[in-house]
């Protein structure tokens, strides 16, 4: 398995520490895997360029992360 390093804001890190019961590495691994699987399935579609551009938008990713992933991964 390969290791990566990422940077997060101090405020986010403080909030993460309040929820130490969550395995944050596993959370991030699953989120990345899900995104990759979604992108791979979109690559098979004829309108893929437009969809991939939309998915890559920082605003779209931020909105999805805040609304969907936070709640679903609380039990990880």
LUMDREN-613330 format. One record per residue: residue number from 1; x, y, z of N, C-alpha, C in turn. Coordinates in steps of 0.02 Angstrom, whole numbers, plus 32768, in hexadecimal, padded with zeros to 4 digits. Atoms other than C-alpha are relative to their C-alpha. Layout:
N
PAZA,NUM,X,Y,Z,X,Y,Z,X,Y,Z
...
//
This chain:
76
PAZA,1,802B,7FC5,8000,8000,8000,8000,802D,803E,8000
PAZA,2,7FDA,7FC2,8005,8040,80AE,7FD4,7FE6,8032,8033
PAZA,3,8013,7FCB,7FD2,8040,813D,8051,7FFF,8043,7FDC
PAZA,4,8001,7FBC,8019,800F,81F0,8028,7FFC,802F,803C
PAZA,5,8005,7FCD,7FCC,8018,828F,808D,7FD3,8037,7FE5
PAZA,6,802A,7FC9,8015,7F95,8316,8088,7FFE,8034,8037
PAZA,7,8004,7FC8,7FD1,7F80,83BE,80DA,7FB7,8012,800B
PAZA,8,8043,7FE9,7FEF,7EE4,83F6,8134,8007,803E,802D
PAZA,9,7FFF,7FC4,7FD6,7EB8,8498,818B,8001,7FED,8049
PAZA,10,7FFB,800D,7FB9,7EDD,84A2,8244,7FBC,7FF7,8020
PAZA,11,8042,8003,7FE3,7E26,84BE,826D,7FDF,7FBD,7FF1
PAZA,12,801B,8042,8013,7DF4,8420,820F,8020,7FCA,802A
PAZA,13,7FDC,8032,7FD7,7E7A,83BD,826B,7FE6,7FFF,8048
PAZA,14,801B,7FFD,7FBC,7E39,83F9,8313,7FBC,7FDD,8004
PAZA,15,8041,8021,8000,7D8B,83BF,82E4,8006,7FB5,7FF7
PAZA,16,7FF4,8047,800A,7DCD,8318,82A9,8015,7FDF,8042
PAZA,17,7FE9,801C,7FC0,7E22,82FD,8351,7FC7,7FF7,8031
PAZA,18,803B,8008,7FD5,7D7A,8314,83A7,7FDB,7FBF,7FF1
PAZA,19,8021,803E,8015,7D40,827A,8347,8035,7FCA,7FF4
PAZA,20,7FC9,8030,8006,7DD2,8207,8369,7FE8,7FB8,7FF5
PAZA,21,801A,8043,800C,7D5F,8170,835C,7FFD,7FEF,7FB5
PAZA,22,8001,800A,8049,7D5F,8188,829F,8047,7FF2,7FE8
PAZA,23,7FC0,8011,801F,7DED,8136,8240,8007,802B,7FC2
PAZA,24,7FFE,7FCE,8036,7E16,81CD,81D3,8025,7FE6,7FC3
PAZA,25,7FDD,801B,803A,7E92,8170,8165,7FD2,7FD4,7FD7
PAZA,26,802F,802C,8023,7E0F,80EE,813B,7FC9,8029,7FDE
PAZA,27,8031,7FD3,801C,7D8F,8178,811D,8019,801D,7FBE
PAZA,28,7FE4,7FE1,803C,7E01,81CD,809F,800C,7FCC,7FCA
PAZA,29,7FF6,8036,8031,7E2F,8128,804B,7FBF,7FEF,7FDC
PAZA,30,8040,8012,801E,7D78,80FE,8030,7FE4,8039,7FD5
PAZA,31,8018,7FC7,8028,7D4E,81AE,7FF2,8024,8003,7FBE
PAZA,32,7FD9,7FFF,803E,7DDB,81A7,7F73,7FEB,7FC7,7FD3
PAZA,33,8015,803A,8028,7DAA,80F8,7F3B,7FBD,800C,7FDF
PAZA,34,8042,7FF3,801B,7CF6,812D,7F24,8004,8033,7FC6
PAZA,35,7FF9,7FCE,8034,7D29,81C6,7EBE,801F,7FE1,7FC1
PAZA,36,7FDF,8022,8039,7D9C,815C,7E4F,7FCE,7FD3,7FDC
PAZA,37,8032,802C,801F,7D12,80DC,7E31,7FCD,8028,7FD9
PAZA,38,8030,7FD6,8023,7C99,8166,7E02,801D,801D,7FC0
PAZA,39,7FDF,7FE4,803C,7D15,81B5,7D8A,800A,7FCA,7FCB
PAZA,40,7FF6,8036,8030,7D3C,810D,7D3A,7FBE,7FED,7FDD
PAZA,41,803F,8010,8021,7C84,80EC,7D1B,7FEB,8037,7FD0
PAZA,42,8010,7FC8,802D,7C70,8199,7CCE,802A,7FFF,7FC1
PAZA,43,7FD4,8001,803B,7D03,817B,7C59,7FE1,7FD7,7FC7
PAZA,44,8020,802B,8033,7C95,80FD,7BFE,7FC7,8024,7FDC
PAZA,45,8039,7FDB,801D,7C11,8181,7BD4,8018,802F,7FCA
PAZA,46,7FEC,7FD5,8037,7C14,81E6,7B33,8007,804A,8014
PAZA,47,7FFD,7FBB,7FEA,7BF9,828B,7B8E,8030,8009,803A
PAZA,48,7FD4,8003,7FC6,7C88,8267,7C07,8026,8041,800E
PAZA,49,7FD8,7FC4,7FF4,7CEB,8308,7BEE,7FD9,8034,8028
PAZA,50,8029,7FCF,7FDC,7C5D,8378,7C28,7FF5,7FEA,8048
PAZA,51,800E,8019,7FBD,7C35,8309,7CBD,8040,8001,802A
PAZA,52,7FC1,8000,7FDA,7CEB,82F5,7CF1,8014,8047,8014
PAZA,53,7FF1,7FBB,7FF0,7D03,83B1,7CE9,7FD5,8018,803A
PAZA,54,802D,7FEE,7FCA,7C6C,83CA,7D58,8016,7FE0,8042
PAZA,55,7FEC,8023,7FC4,7CA7,8347,7DD4,8041,801B,801D
PAZA,56,7FC0,7FE6,7FE8,7D52,8396,7DDE,7FFA,8045,801F
PAZA,57,800A,7FBE,7FE5,7D09,843C,7E11,8007,7FFF,804C
PAZA,58,7FF5,7FFD,7FB8,7D43,846A,7EC0,7FBF,800C,8026
PAZA,59,803F,7FF2,7FDE,7C97,84AD,7EED,7FD4,7FC2,8004
PAZA,60,8028,803D,8001,7C41,840C,7EBA,801C,7FCD,8031
PAZA,61,7FE2,8030,7FD2,7CBC,83A1,7F1A,7FF6,8014,8049
PAZA,62,800A,7FE8,7FBB,7CAF,840D,7FB5,7FB8,7FF5,8016
PAZA,63,8047,8008,7FEF,7BF1,8409,7FB2,7FF1,7FB6,800C
PAZA,64,800D,8048,7FF9,7BEE,834B,7F9A,8020,7FE7,8041
PAZA,65,7FDD,8017,7FC4,7C6E,8330,8025,7FD9,8014,803E
PAZA,66,8021,7FE8,7FC4,7C10,839A,80A3,7FBB,7FE0,8009
PAZA,67,8045,8018,7FFA,7B63,8355,807D,7FFA,7FB4,8001
PAZA,68,8009,8047,8008,7B81,829F,8057,8032,7FD7,8029
PAZA,69,7FCD,802B,7FE2,7C25,8259,8095,8003,8004,804B
PAZA,70,7FFA,7FF9,7FB7,7C26,829F,8145,7FD0,7FD1,8024
PAZA,71,8032,8029,7FDE,7B87,8245,8178,800A,7FB6,7FF2
PAZA,72,7FFB,8047,8013,7BA6,81A2,811B,803B,7FDE,8021
PAZA,73,7FC3,8020,7FE8,7C54,8184,8163,8009,8005,804C
PAZA,74,7FFA,7FF9,7FB8,7C32,81A7,821A,800E,7FBD,8023
PAZA,75,7FF7,8042,7FE1,7C33,80EC,823D,803F,7FDD,7FEB
PAZA,76,7FC2,801F,8018,7CDB,80CA,81E9,8030,7FF8,803A
//
